[in-house]
């Protein structure tokens, strides 16, 4: 799985020997301190509880859940929440092939312009009402407003309507061979089916209920924002008969309850994991991997095997990054190896990335990547800022203090900018706060922003039909709102490319333009193992965490 990192590990060890020694020293100090203080570090609120029931799973999720409507945000906690309580028409299996989920049967007309879908039996919402075709139509119509694949679908569609309570159709102006792939997307926002009354809201207006038809129910009565969220098994959910496979197959729930405990301090979270108060930690800090590996009751497990690409998103609408040369300056400023050394000190879990299409997709390429240089090029960056007419404008970097990799990367970005004379300032908050603030298109003086840090699964970043990251259609694009008409014209032809070779050639052209206007700035790619007690088994190895299928052994 990680063999492709070995050459990178040797190079990094050679080039960064002094830094590695310092990092190892810090890790050893943390390891000794944690081992000595574990018993005392378990949160008092958890110690005071009785031992959790065998069928209750406690999890610590990276980031916090502050937006419950999956159409309004692409943050992972909202996606995890939505995967638990909602269901989808189609899902991707472990090979990336779409499989029916809520759909029982579907067909395509001879002219390949009309798709007919029939819902399977046994579908009902948590309030007891049946799932109908009208719910599906309303959910699709809301979703297409924000998802790039959905936007393509609605451009090609002449009608999306119900035929009867269980059947609906999508009629197209012209064939769209990737339509089922679009409906099955696992790139946020996913096409979750909501009740018609909820889905009839505009895509910009938040749905206030959390009632879906999925395998878990959100326990509103036990919700404690900032402390914990509780999900109960949906006893009325009827899973498909097929075994779980990726996101597809039967969503069988083998536990009675899942509780997300908000423990921001990583050392405290790991102490709780060692003490059996927590069963799962999504993103343990790399410095603590040796502690986890040495504990006979704990296990590191990679669920997202393709890895995550970390990047800076720049605000195209406001100074200084409304100027292309200021954006190009950021390409030259970033030293990916320095960022990876902080975000993933163990080199087997890290590597550089220069392609818009990631490292592991068929479309990864090296077009227009001459800006990449080991160590970066601060002098070139300074020159480009001067050419952009930079006049001391404040550069506000959103800093997610409760996600270590994002937090550390923000600190490095601020330091690198300040070293070349840029007026950079950190704006610290939790991830939920950043999820809200990054929607602000105004100047920094009015609560806006200049840079935020995020990540995207490598296997999904390389699909311009479904990845919001890959849009460049201005104010309709994902946060940062990049715009390039030339790039978008090429992206529009992707769905009609007839072969892998044609798409690969198209990918090179698109990437060449992307690095000219700088749709984002890459920081590197990491593979991030989760940590869990060995008593928690059968976790699905998918990029977005799913809570069905897992089992907890008693005792």
N, C-alpha and C positions, 0 to 999 in steps of 0.2 A: 504493500500500500504506500509506503513512504520511501521506496528505494530511490525514486527520482530526486530525493533530497541529498543523497550521499555526497555528490560532487560539491554541492553548495556548502555542505557542512565543512568539508575540508578547506574550501576556499575561505569561508568565514573564520574558521579557526586560525588560519594562517594570517589573514589580514587584520584580525581584531584580537590578537592574543592578549594584549593588556586589558582590553575591555572585558573579555571573557573571564579572565582571572578575577577581576573586580566583581563581575556578576555572580560567579560561583561563590565568592566569599559572602555576598549578601544572601544568597540562597541558603548557604550553610547556617548562617546566623538565624535566619527565619525558621529553618527546620528545627534547630535546637530549641529556640524559644517556643515554637508551637508544641513540640513534644513535651516540654516541661509544663506548659500551661493549659493543655487541652481540657482537663477536667474542670478548670475554673472558668474557661472561656465560653462554655455552652450557655446560650442566652437563658437568663433566668425565667423568662416566660415559657420557654420550652422545658426547662428542668422541672418547672412547677406542674406541668401536665403529667397525667398518667401516661404510661407507656402506650404508644399509638397502637390501635387495633391492627391486626395482621393485614386487613384489607384496606387500610388507609395509607396512602403514600404522601409523604411530605417532600416538596420540591422547592429548590431555590432557582429562580429563573433570572437570567441576565437581563437587567433592565426592569422597568416597572410598567404595569398595565394601567394606563390612564385614559386611553381611548378604546371604547368597546365596539365601535362600528368599523368593520374591516374595510369599508369603502373609503373611509376618511384618512387612513394612514397605512403605510407599508411596514410599520415596526413589527419586529418579531413577536413580542409579547401579545400584540393584538392578533397576529396570525395564529399563534398557538391557541389562544382563547377561542378563536373562531373555528379552528379545526375541531375543537372539542365539542362545541355546542351546535354548530351548523353542519350541513351535509352538502355535497356537490353532485352535479349531474354526472360527471365523469371524473376519474382520478387516474394518475399515472402510476403504473406498476414499477418494479425495481429496474426494469429495462427502459423506462421512459416511454412506454407504449400506453396510450389512453385506453382505459377500461370503463365500461358502464358502472355507475355507482347508484344514484337514485333512478337512473333510466333502466327500464326493464327491456324494452325493445326500441330499435330505431331503424329508419330506412331512408334511402335516398332515391329521388325520382330519376327517371331515365335521362333527363337532360342535366342532371347533377346540380339543379338549382333549388330544389325543395327538400329540406330535411324534416322528417317527421319523428317525434320522440314520444314514447309512451312511458309513464312512470311505473315503477314496480309496485307491487302490493305492500301494504303494511307501513306506509310512510305517514307519520303524524308529528305535529309540532308538540312542544313540551306543554302547551296549554290544552292539549287534547284534540285540537282541530286537525282535520286531515290536510296533508300537503296536496295542493291542486296545481293544475297547469297554469292557472292565473297567477299563483305565487311565483312560478318559474319565469313566466313572461315578465312580470314586474321586476324580479331580481335581475334578469338579464338586461332589461332596459336601463336599470340604474347602474349596473356594473360597467356597461359599455361606455359610459361617460368618462370613466377614469382609467381604464386599463388599455394599454396600447393595442393588444390583440383585439379587445372589444371595440376599439375605435375603428379598426380595419373592418371588423364584422359589420358594424352599423353602416359604414360607407358602402358596403356591398349589398346590404339587405334592402329588400323592398317591403318586407312584412315580418313581424314576429308576433304570433297570435295563438290563442288557444283554440282547439277544435272541440274538445269536451273537457270534463273535469280532470282527466288523466292524460290528455294528449295535446301537444302543441307543435307548431311548425315554425321553421325559419326559412323564408323564401329569399333567394338572392337574385341580383341582377345578372350575375355571371358566376360560374363555378368558383368555389373557394375550397381547394383540396385540403387545406389545413384547418378547416372549421372545427373539427372534433378536437384537434390538438389545442386550439385556442380555448375551447370550453373546458378542457382538462388541465389548464395551466396551473402550475404550482408556484408561479411568481406572483407575489402580492401586488394588488389585491386579488385573491382567488375569487372565483365565481361561487359564492355561498348563496344558498337559497333561503330567503327570508319570507315571512308572512307578507302577503300582498300589501296590507296596510302600512307595514314598515317600509317595504321596498318602493312604495309610491312616493316616498320623500325624495326631494332633490338630492343628488349625490353630494352636494355641499352642506346638507343639513343632517346632523347626527341622529341616527336611530337610538332612541333612549332605552329600549328594552333589550334584553339578551335572551330572547326566546327563539330557539331554532328547532331543528328536528334531528340533531346529531346524537352521538352515543353518550354524551354527558349533558347534565343540566347545570346551569350556573346557579349557585345557591345565593340569591340576592340577600337573604336574611342574615347570612354569615359573612357577607362581604365587609372587609375592614380595609378600606383604601389606605395604602402606606404600610399595612401590617400583613394582611393575608387575604387570599381569595380561595373560595371553596367550590369544587365541582363534584357533583354526585352522579353516580351511575344512572343512566336513563333506562329504567326497567322496561319501558315500553318500546325501546329501540329494537328494530328487526334488522340484524346484520345480513349482508349477503352470504351465500353459502360457501363462496370461494375462500381459501385461506388468505390471510393478510399477505400482501406483496407490495412493498413500497407504500404508496398512499392508497392503493387499491385493495380490493378483496373485502372480506368480512371485518367490520370494525367491532370486534368482540372485546367487551370491557370485562376484565378479570379482577377488578378491585371495586370496592364500594364507594370510595371517596378519594379525591386528590386535593391536597391543600398546597397552594403556593405560599410559602412563607417569605416575606420580604426581609432578608438579612443582608444589608449593604456591605458590611465588613466581611471580607473574604476569609480572614483567619477565623473569625467567629463562626462563619458558615461551615468551614471545614471541621472545626472542633465539634460542631453539632452533628456533622456527618459521621465523624469518628465515634461519637457518643451514642449513635443510633437514634437521635432525635430528628434527623433529616435523612432521607433516602437517596436524594439526587441533587447534585449541584451542576448546573448547566455549563458554567464557564469558570472552572477553578483557575487561579493564576498560575502561570508556568513555574514560578518559583517554588510552588508547593507540590509539583508533580512527584518529586522524590518521597515526600511524606506519604502521599497517597499510595504510591507503588510499594512502599515498605509496610503498609498496613494490611494484614491478611484478610480483613473484612471488607476492603475497598477495592475498586477497580476503575481504571481509566478506560473509556470506550469512545471511539470516534464514531459519531452518528452521521455527521456530514462528511463523507469520505472525499468529496470533490474539493473541499476547502472553501475558504471565504476570501474574496478579494477586498482589501481595505482601500478606501479612497477619500480624497477631499472633494467636496462639492462646493463650487464657487458660485457666488450670486451674480449672475449676468446682468441683473437689472440695476445694480447700484455700483458706485465707485468703490474701489478702483477697478473691480473685475468686469465692469462693463466695457473695458478696453481689452482687446485681444492680446496685446503685448504684456499686460499685467498677468493675464492667465498663462501665457507662455512662460513668463518668468517663474511661475510656480513649478512648471515641469522641470526646469533646470535647478531649482532650489532644493528639491527633495532628494535626499540620500536614502534610498529604500533600505539598504542594509542597516543603516543606523536605526531606522524605524523598526525593522524586524528584530534587531538585537534587543529592543525594549519590549516590543509586543509579544515576541515569541523567542525567548533566549535560547531554547533548545533548538538548534538548527534543523533537526529532523522534522520539525513541524512548520518550517518557514521556507519561502523562496521568493525571489523577485518576480515581477510580472510587468510586461510592457504592452501587451495586446489588449485592445478594447474587448476582445472575445475571450479573455481569460487564458489559462494555461492548458486546460484539459479538454476543450471543445474542438470539434473538427475545423473550426474557422479561425483558430488562433494563428496569428501571422506576425511578421516583423516589419510591415509596411510603415514608413515614416516614424521610426523609433530612434532616430539619431540623437534625440534629446537625452536619451538615457545614458548615464555615466556613473560609474561607481564613485561614491563620495559626493555626487551632485556637482553643481558648478555655481556657487554663490555669486561669483563676480558676473557671470552671464546673467543671472537673475537680477542683480542690481542694475545692470545696464538696461535690461528690458523694462524694469519699473521706471527708470529715468525716461526712456523712449516713450513710455505710456503717459508721461506727464504727471507722474505721481507727485502730489503736493502735500503729503503728510496726512492724508485722510485716515481716519481711524479704521483699522481692520479688526472686526469683532469675530472671534473664533468661539463657536459654541462648544463647551467642554462638558461632556457627560461624566460627572464625578462618580457615578455608581456603576460604570462599566470600565474596567481597568484599561483595556486596550485603547478604547476611545479617549479616556482621560490622559493616558501617557502620550498618545499621539498628538493630542491637542497641545500639551506642554512642549513637545518637540517642535511643532509647527510654529508656535508663538516665539520660541527661542530662535529658530532659524530666521524668521522674519525680522525680529529685533536686531539680530546681528548684522543685517544688511541695511539697517536704518528705517525699517517700516514700523509705523505706529500701530503695533499689534497689541490687542487686549483680549484676555480670556473672559468669557461669560459663563461661569460655572452654574450647573443645575443638574438635576437628575435627568435620565433619558426621557421621561415623560414630559418634562418641561421643554426639552429640545424638540420633541415631536410636535409640540404646539407652536413653539416660536419659529421653527423653520418654515411655517406656512406664511409668515409675514413677509410681504413683498416690499415693504417700505424701507427707508434708510435706517441706519443704525440708531440715529437720534430718535427714531420713532419705534424702537423695539425690534428693528430688523437685524440682519446679520450679514457677515461677509463669507464665512467658511463654516461648514460643519463636516464632521467625520462620520462615515458609516461603512457598511460592508454589504456584499452581495454574494450569494453562492456562486462559485466558479461555473458550475454546470448551467446556471440560468443566465448569467451575465452575457453569455454568447448568443442569445436568441433575440434579435432585434424586433421580432413580432410580439413577444410577450414580456420583455424586460423594460420596465419603466425607466431604469437607469439609462437605456440606450436611446431614449427619445431626445430629439433636438427641435421640437416644434414650439419653442418660445414659451409663452405663458400657459400653454396647454401641457407643457412638459413637466417632469418630476421636479421636486424642489431644486432650486438653482436656475431653472428655466432657461437652459441653453437653447440657442437658435441657430440653425444653419439650413437654409432652404435647399442647398445643393445636396447635403447629406440626407435630408428627409426625402428628396426625390428618389435617391437610390434605395433608401429603406422601404419605400412604397412598392418597389419591384420585387422585394424579397419573397413574398408569398407566391409569386408566379414563376420564380426560378425553377427550371425543370429538373435539375440534377444537383448533386453534391458539389460537383466541379464548378457549376455556374454560381452557386452560393459562395463557394470559397473565393472565386474571382471577385464577386461582389463585395465580400467581406474586406478584401484588400483595399478596394476603392473607398469603401466607407471608412475604414480605419485611417487611410491617408488623409481624408478630410477632417475626421474627428480630432486628430492630433494637431491640425492647423488651427481649429477654433477652440480646442481644449474643452471638451465636454465635461471632463473630470480630471483629477490628478491622482495617479495610483501610488499607494504607499507600500504595496507588497501583498503577498498571499500567505495565509496561515491555515493550518489544520488544527482545530481546537477540540481536544478530547473532553468529554464530560466526565464527571466523577460520580460514582454511585456505590451503594452498598451491594455486595455480591448477592444478597437476598432479593434484590430487585433484578428481574431477568426479562428476557424477550422484548427489550426495547427496540423499536423500529429504527433502522439505520437510514434515516432520511434527513435532508437539510433542515426542514421545519419540524420541530418536535411534535410528535403525536402521542397521546396518552392511552389510546386503546392498545390492546395486545399485550402490554406489559403485565407481569405477574410479580407478586410479592410473596416470598416464602415465609411461612410462620416461624416464630422463634427468634 
